[in-house]
């Protein structure tokens, strides 16, 4: 298969990157709409959070299977059908008038969306010569960084100016255009789809994967809200996840045609790349979770203001992606980029953890800019490193495993952040309350000052003291949460520092002559 050039190559870049961005936006866009969906459907926030959980579980189940499914059905066919499923499910999500209906279609949307990530990356890599694939990794990395960041911004704007169904319906025109472009400009690989009669479907492996990874994702998504192991459901799911994943690994390593080729992890470079990718996913998704909650819960931002504050520094970092890709295409080793990227993310985390309580709307700009550069410099080399040292036939397996690990890293990060914030909040609130000068002259003076302010504003003499106590309690609450989020930033920074020494186990692909590279590319196609 000839490598596309000029206009055709540009269209493939636009199609694949747009599809990846669309899929990743949907991992976070719903987060800012939970209140509106809850009110519209007449259900609790606790129940409506299943809309997020269903998508995440579907995503993490399908991503590792994308290599097998693309080989079985043909990559182009699988890609186009996945786009159609995602687009149709988006429409049905927007038309849902009950929670059960919304959760079902959200799960179907996740099944279609999960395929878009790894398959988009594989198609994009094939659109470039081997020597230019770091540039392709840079372009794809733009989508990985932009997607989770654009989600809250776009969702916040839609909620402020329209209603929650538009969060799903906005995917329809993008999905239709992307499907048309994929059908028109993406070529089939030689022999694509013809080998399905020779491929035995690994039903046992698929079922074990669905049970193990699905239950693990459920535990990570729902553990905090269900009080972890105090919940019988969480205990059962943890047991199923543990048994299912161990059985899955053992089974897949001992059959000829596994649904997920775990043997590629014997490649030392890919094995250590997945560790870095896990931590990078942990940092990317946790930072996109912790900062918006801090901004809205403590600093008083609206959802849209929070998204806007994230956008400029993220865009600045995204611009770096093609530049780094170009440098790597010219032979610059990716290892220093990984070290600098992880170091910058640590700086961002500790910088954010030192913010004073009276921080304003743009005080976080500089740490967020450092975060963006850190993500750009680490994500891109890791995307590229996922296939270094692999045989071309194993690219799909390496890419899908790496993408699954990134998603799991994000799920672990959010679960750990939720639990850590809850623990630290209790500790800080206890310390703050114990240090309040209750009963003394200073305390009485403060309560009286607040009470007089309330009386001056409302004229409520009888309830002023009670409201003053409530305001003090809210102030303590806000301060306890603020300190908890700062602690969480520090925890993220520690994760990044601890993993940096493992960079010595990564290796750089040795330069090959053009004829060898061309031969490898031909074998891949």
C-alpha positions in Angstrom: 0.0 0.0 0.0 1.5 3.3 -1.1 1.9 6.0 1.5 -0.6 8.8 0.8 0.8 12.2 -0.1 -0.3 15.8 -0.1 -4.0 16.4 0.2 -4.9 12.8 0.8 -2.4 12.6 3.7 -3.7 15.9 5.2 -7.3 14.6 5.1 -6.2 11.4 6.9 -4.5 13.5 9.6 -7.6 15.6 10.0 -9.9 12.6 10.1 -8.0 10.5 12.6 -7.0 13.3 14.9 -10.6 14.6 14.9 -11.9 11.1 15.7 -9.5 10.7 18.6 -10.3 14.2 20.0 -14.1 13.5 19.7 -13.7 10.2 21.6 -11.6 11.8 24.4 -13.8 14.8 24.7 -16.6 12.4 25.6 -14.7 11.0 28.5 -14.9 14.4 30.4 -17.6 16.5 28.7 -20.5 14.9 30.7 -18.8 15.7 34.1 -20.0 19.3 34.1 -23.6 18.4 33.0 -24.5 15.9 35.8 -26.6 18.5 37.7 -28.6 19.3 34.6 -29.1 15.7 33.6 -30.1 14.8 37.2 -32.7 17.6 37.3 -34.0 16.8 33.8 -34.5 13.1 34.4 -35.5 13.4 38.0 -32.8 11.2 39.4 -30.0 11.7 42.0 -26.4 12.8 41.2 -25.3 9.4 42.5 -27.5 7.6 40.0 -26.6 9.8 37.0 -22.9 9.3 37.6 -23.5 5.9 35.9 -23.5 7.9 32.6 -19.8 8.4 33.1 -19.1 4.9 34.5 -20.9 3.2 31.6 -18.8 5.0 29.0 -15.5 4.4 30.9 -16.2 0.6 31.3 -17.1 0.2 27.6 -13.9 2.2 26.6 -11.5 0.2 28.7 -13.0 -3.2 27.5 -12.9 -2.4 23.8 -9.5 -0.6 23.5 -7.3 -3.7 24.0 -9.5 -5.7 21.6 -9.2 -3.2 18.7 -6.1 -4.9 17.2 -7.9 -8.2 17.0 -11.2 -6.8 15.8 -9.5 -4.7 13.1 -7.6 -7.8 11.9 -10.8 -9.9 11.9 -13.2 -7.5 10.2 -10.6 -5.4 8.3 -9.3 -2.2 9.7 -11.1 0.2 7.4 -14.4 -1.6 7.9 -14.0 -1.7 11.6 -13.0 1.9 11.8 -16.0 3.1 9.7 -18.5 0.9 11.6 -17.1 2.2 14.9 -17.7 5.8 13.8 -21.2 5.0 12.8 -21.9 3.3 16.1 -20.4 6.2 18.0 -22.4 8.8 16.0 -25.7 6.9 16.2 -25.3 6.3 19.9 -24.6 10.0 20.4 -27.9 10.8 18.8 -29.7 8.3 20.9 -28.1 9.6 24.1 -29.3 13.1 23.2 -32.9 11.7 22.7 -33.0 9.6 25.9 -35.8 10.5 28.3 -34.9 8.0 31.1 -31.7 7.2 33.0 -31.6 3.5 32.0 -32.0 4.5 28.3 -29.2 7.1 28.6 -26.8 4.6 30.4 -27.4 1.9 27.7 -26.7 4.2 24.8 -23.8 5.7 26.7 -22.3 2.2 27.0 -22.8 1.6 23.2 -21.2 5.0 22.5 -18.2 3.9 24.6 -17.9 0.7 22.5 -17.8 2.7 19.3 -15.6 5.4 20.8 -13.0 3.0 22.2 -12.2 1.7 18.8 -11.5 5.2 17.5 -8.5 5.8 19.6 -6.1 3.0 18.8 -7.4 2.5 15.2 -7.0 6.2 14.5 -3.4 6.0 15.7 -2.6 3.0 13.6 -4.1 4.5 10.4 -2.3 7.8 11.1 1.0 6.0 11.5 0.5 4.2 8.2 -0.1 7.5 6.4 3.6 8.4 7.1 6.9 6.9 6.1 8.6 5.1 9.0 11.2 8.0 9.4 8.3 10.5 9.7 6.2 8.6 12.2 7.4 10.7 15.2 5.7 13.6 13.4 2.6 11.5 13.2 2.9 10.8 16.9 3.1 14.5 17.5 -0.1 15.2 15.6 -1.9 12.3 17.4 -0.5 13.5 20.7 -2.3 16.9 20.1 -5.6 15.0 20.2 -4.7 13.1 23.4 -4.0 16.3 25.2 -6.7 18.5 23.7 -9.6 16.0 24.2 -9.8 15.7 28.0 -9.1 19.5 28.3 -11.7 20.6 25.8 -14.4 18.4 27.4 -15.1 20.6 30.4 -14.7 23.8 28.4 -17.2 22.7 25.7 -19.5 21.1 28.2 -19.5 24.2 30.4 -20.3 26.5 27.4 -23.2 24.2 26.3 -24.7 24.0 29.7 -24.6 27.8 30.1 -26.1 28.5 26.7 -28.2 25.5 25.8 -29.3 22.1 27.4 -27.5 18.8 28.1 -28.7 16.8 25.0 -26.5 19.1 22.9 -23.4 17.6 24.6 -24.2 14.4 22.7 -25.8 15.8 19.6 -22.7 17.9 18.8 -20.9 14.7 17.8 -23.3 14.0 15.0 -22.0 16.4 12.2 -18.4 15.6 13.2 -19.1 11.9 13.1 -20.9 12.1 9.7 -18.1 14.1 8.1 -15.3 11.9 9.6 -17.2 8.7 8.4 -17.4 10.2 4.8 -13.7 11.2 4.8 -12.6 7.8 6.1 -14.7 6.0 3.5 -13.3 8.2 0.7 -9.7 8.7 1.6 -8.5 5.8 3.8 -7.3 2.9 1.7 -7.6 -0.7 2.7 -4.5 -2.6 3.5 -3.6 -5.5 1.3 -5.5 -8.6 2.3 -7.6 -6.6 4.8 -10.6 -8.6 6.0 -9.7 -11.6 3.9 -8.1 -13.5 6.7 -11.1 -13.6 9.0 -11.9 -17.2 8.0 -8.5 -18.2 9.2 -8.8 -16.3 12.5 -10.4 -18.2 15.4 -12.4 -16.0 17.7 -11.0 -16.2 21.2 -14.4 -16.2 23.0 -12.9 -17.3 26.4 -10.3 -14.5 26.3 -12.8 -11.9 25.4 -15.2 -13.0 28.2 -12.3 -13.0 30.8 -11.2 -9.6 29.6 -14.7 -8.2 29.9 -15.2 -9.6 33.4 -11.8 -8.6 34.7 -11.2 -5.2 33.2 -14.9 -4.2 33.3 -15.1 -5.0 37.0 -11.8 -3.3 37.7 -13.0 -0.1 36.0 -16.3 -0.3 38.0 -14.3 -0.5 41.2 -12.2 2.5 40.3 -15.1 4.6 39.1 -17.6 3.7 41.9 -15.4 2.8 44.8 -15.4 6.2 46.5 -19.2 6.8 46.2 -19.9 3.3 47.5 -17.4 3.5 50.4 -15.0 1.0 48.9 -14.9 -2.4 50.6 -17.8 -1.5 52.9 -19.9 -2.2 49.8 -20.7 -5.8 49.0 -20.9 -4.9 45.3 -17.3 -3.5 45.4 -16.1 -6.6 47.2 -17.6 -8.9 44.6 -16.4 -6.8 41.7 -12.9 -6.7 43.2 -12.8 -10.5 43.5 -14.1 -10.9 39.9 -11.5 -8.4 38.6 -8.6 -10.2 40.4 -9.6 -13.7 39.3 -10.7 -12.5 35.8 -7.5 -10.6 35.0 -5.1 -13.3 36.3 -7.1 -16.0 34.3 -7.1 -13.7 31.3 -3.3 -13.2 31.3 -2.6 -16.9 31.8 -5.0 -18.0 29.1 -3.9 -15.4 26.5 -0.3 -16.4 26.9 -1.0 -20.0 26.2 -3.2 -20.0 23.1 -2.1 -19.5 19.4 -4.5 -16.8 18.4 -5.3 -14.6 21.5 -7.8 -11.8 21.3 -5.1 -9.6 23.0 -1.5 -10.4 22.2 0.1 -10.0 25.6 3.3 -11.6 24.3 4.4 -8.2 22.9 5.0 -7.2 26.5 8.1 -9.4 26.5 9.6 -6.5 24.6 11.4 -4.7 27.4 10.9 -1.3 25.8 7.2 -1.7 25.5 6.9 -3.1 29.0 8.6 -0.1 30.6 6.9 2.3 28.2 3.5 1.1 29.6 4.7 2.0 33.1 5.5 5.6 32.0 2.2 5.7 30.0 0.3 4.6 33.1 1.9 7.4 35.2 1.4 9.9 32.3 -2.3 8.9 32.1 -2.5 9.2 35.9 -1.2 12.8 35.7 -3.1 13.9 32.7 -6.6 12.7 33.8 -6.0 13.5 37.6 -4.9 17.1 36.8 -7.9 17.6 34.6 -10.0 16.3 37.5 -8.5 18.0 40.5 -7.9 21.5 39.1 -11.5 21.9 37.8 -13.0 20.7 41.1 -10.7 23.0 43.1 -11.6 25.9 40.8 -15.3 25.4 41.1 -15.7 24.2 44.7 -13.2 26.5 46.4 -12.4 29.4 44.0 -15.9 30.0 42.8 -15.4 29.5 39.0 -18.2 28.5 36.8 -17.7 25.4 34.6 -17.1 27.5 31.6 -14.6 29.8 33.4 -12.8 26.7 34.6 -12.5 25.4 31.0 -11.4 28.7 29.7 -8.6 29.0 32.3 -7.3 25.6 31.2 -7.5 26.3 27.4 -4.7 28.9 26.7 -1.9 27.0 28.5 -3.0 23.7 27.0 -3.1 25.2 23.5 0.5 26.5 24.0 1.6 23.0 25.0 -0.2 21.5 22.0 1.7 23.7 19.6 4.9 22.0 20.9 3.8 18.6 19.8 4.5 18.9 16.0 7.8 20.7 16.9 9.0 17.8 19.1 7.7 15.3 16.4 9.8 17.1 13.8 12.9 17.0 16.0 12.4 13.3 16.7 12.0 12.7 12.9 15.4 14.2 12.4 16.9 11.7 14.8 16.8 13.5 18.2 16.6 10.9 20.9 13.2 10.8 22.7 14.6 9.8 26.1 15.6 13.4 27.2 12.1 14.5 26.3 10.6 11.9 28.6 12.9 13.0 31.5 12.2 16.7 31.0 8.5 16.1 30.5 8.1 14.2 33.7 10.3 16.7 35.6 8.1 19.6 34.3 5.0 17.8 35.4 6.5 17.4 38.9 7.3 21.1 38.9 3.7 21.9 37.9 2.3 19.7 40.8 4.5 21.2 43.5 4.0 24.7 42.1 0.2 24.2 42.3 0.5 22.8 45.8 2.1 26.1 47.0 -0.7 28.4 45.8 -2.1 30.7 48.5 -5.8 30.5 49.5 -6.5 33.9 47.9 -5.2 32.8 44.5 -7.1 34.5 41.6 -8.4 33.3 38.3 -5.1 33.6 36.4 -2.7 32.7 39.2 -2.8 29.1 38.0 -1.8 30.1 34.4 1.9 29.5 34.9 1.7 26.1 36.6 -0.9 25.0 34.0 1.5 26.2 31.2 4.3 24.1 32.8 1.9 21.2 32.9 1.1 21.6 29.2 4.7 21.6 28.2 5.4 18.6 30.5 2.5 16.6 28.9 3.7 17.6 25.4 7.3 16.5 26.0 6.3 13.2 27.7 3.2 12.0 25.8 4.7 12.3 22.3 7.9 10.2 22.9 5.8 7.6 24.8 3.3 7.3 21.8 6.4 6.7 19.6 8.1 4.4 22.0 5.1 2.1 22.1 6.2 0.5 18.8 10.0 0.8 19.0 11.5 -2.6 18.7 8.2 -4.3 17.8 7.7 -6.2 14.5 5.3 -4.3 12.2 2.7 -7.1 12.6 2.7 -6.3 16.4 2.2 -2.6 16.1 -1.6 -2.8 16.6 -1.2 -4.9 19.7 1.4 -2.5 21.2 -0.7 0.6 20.4 -3.9 -0.8 21.8 -2.3 -2.0 25.0 -0.5 1.3 25.5 -3.8 3.2 25.0 -5.6 0.9 27.5 -2.9 1.5 30.1 -3.2 5.3 29.7 -7.0 5.0 30.3 -6.5 2.8 33.3 -3.8 5.2 34.6 -6.4 7.9 34.4 -9.0 5.8 36.2 -6.6 4.9 39.0 -5.5 8.5 39.3 -9.1 9.8 39.7 -9.9 7.0 42.2 -6.8 7.7 44.2 -7.4 11.4 44.1 -11.0 11.1 45.3 -10.0 8.9 48.2 -7.0 11.0 49.1 -9.0 14.2 49.1 -11.6 12.7 51.3 -9.0 11.5 53.8 -7.1 14.8 53.8 -10.3 16.8 54.1 -11.2 15.0 57.3 -7.7 15.6 58.7 -7.5 19.3 57.8 -11.1 20.0 58.9 -10.4 18.4 62.3 -7.2 20.5 62.7 -8.9 23.7 61.6 -11.8 23.2 64.0 -9.6 22.4 66.9 -7.7 25.6 66.4 -10.8 27.9 66.3 -10.8 30.2 69.3 -14.4 29.2 70.3 -15.7 30.9 73.4 -13.0 33.5 73.8 -13.2 37.3 73.2 -11.6 36.9 69.8 -14.3 34.4 68.7 -17.2 36.5 70.0 -15.8 39.5 68.3 -15.6 37.6 65.0 -19.1 36.2 65.3 -20.5 39.6 66.2 -18.8 41.3 63.2 -20.2 38.7 60.8 -23.7 39.0 62.4 -23.7 42.8 62.1 -22.8 42.5 58.4 -25.7 40.0 57.9 -28.1 42.3 59.7 -27.0 45.3 57.7 -27.6 43.4 54.4 -30.8 41.4 55.3 -32.3 43.1 58.4 -32.6 39.6 59.9 -31.7 40.2 63.6 -33.0 36.9 65.0 -31.2 34.6 62.6 -28.0 36.6 62.1 -26.0 34.7 64.8 -27.0 31.3 63.4 -26.1 32.4 59.9 -22.8 33.7 61.1 -21.9 30.3 62.6 -22.9 28.7 59.2 -20.7 31.1 57.3 -17.7 30.3 59.6 -18.4 26.6 59.1 -18.5 27.0 55.3 -15.2 29.0 55.4 -13.6 26.2 57.4 -15.0 23.6 55.0 -13.7 25.5 52.0 -10.2 25.9 53.6 -10.1 22.2 54.4 -10.9 21.2 50.8 -8.4 23.7 49.5 -5.6 22.2 51.6 -6.7 18.7 50.5 -6.5 19.5 46.8 -3.0 21.0 47.4 -2.0 17.8 49.1 -3.3 15.9 46.1 -1.1 18.0 43.7 1.9 17.0 45.8 1.0 13.3 45.6 0.8 13.5 41.8 4.2 15.2 41.8 5.7 12.4 43.9 4.4 9.7 41.4 6.2 11.5 38.6 9.5 11.9 40.5 9.5 8.2 41.6 9.1 6.8 38.0 11.8 9.0 36.3 14.8 6.6 37.2 13.1 3.8 35.2 13.9 5.8 32.0 17.2 3.9 31.9 15.3 0.8 30.8 13.9 2.6 27.7 15.9 2.2 24.5 16.1 4.1 21.3 15.5 2.3 18.0 18.7 1.9 16.1 18.8 3.8 12.8 18.3 1.6 9.8 19.1 2.2 6.2 16.2 3.4 4.0 15.8 0.1 2.2 15.4 -1.8 5.5 12.9 0.8 6.7 11.0 0.5 3.4 11.0 -3.3 3.7 9.6 -3.1 7.2 6.9 -0.7 6.1 5.9 -3.0 3.3 5.6 -6.0 5.7 3.4 -3.9 7.9 1.1 -3.2 5.1 
